[in-house]
């Protein structure tokens, strides 16, 4: 049950280089949960630049929806 209304949304990016390992939802979740001890991945959307899928408009990076948009999640605590 939510006790406070969400009043702001923050668009935050990882700044992970796509040619390096760890630029995918599984790696972010692994780090956030097992290294930082968070209850889940800290992002709502994760764009996987190396995981291309076919769309009617050609190949596009896969977008993983990791959390509902109306949920408060960990991250951006110090605004990076």
N, C-alpha and C positions, 0 to 999 in steps of 0.2 A: 504494500500500500504506500503510495507516494504521500509524503508529508509536506513537500514544498512544490510549488509550481515551477516548471522550467521556464526561465525568462530569456535565456540567451542560448545561441548555438555557436559552437566554435568549429571552424574548418581547420583542421590540423593535418599536417602531412609528416611522414616519417623521415623524409630526405634520404631514404635508402637508395643507393645506386642500383639500377636494374640489372647491371651485369654482375653484381656480387650476390652471393648466396643470402637467403633470408628475406627476399623481396616477395613473400607470399603470406597468405593468411595463416597457414599452419605455423610458420616460423615466428610470426608476430605473437600468436597465441601462446606458443611454447615459451617464448621469452617473458611475456607479461605474466603468465600464470606460474611457471616453474622457477623463474629467476627473481621476478619482482614480488611474487606472492599475491598478485591481484586475483580477484574472483573470476575474471574472464579477460578476453582481449579488450584493449582500451579504445579501439576504433569502432565506429558504426559501419563504415564502408572501407573495404580494402581493395585497391586496384592492383591487380597482379600483371605488371607489364610484360613478363615473360610468358604468361599463360594466355595465348591468343585463341579466341574463338571465332567461328564464322558467323557473321550477321548478314542481314540483307544489304548492309552498307559496306561489306568487306570485313576483313579481320579486325578485331578490336580486343583490347585487354579485358580480361575477365574481371568483373566486379563482384566481390563477395560481400554479402550483407551480414555482418557479424553481430549486430545488435539492432533492436528496434529503434527508430529515430526518436521515439518519445521516452527513451530511457536515459537516465543519467549514468555515465560510465566514467571509469578512471581515465586520466590523461589530461594534459595541458594544465596541470596544477600550478606550475610556475610560469605558464605561458611560453615555455621554451625560449 
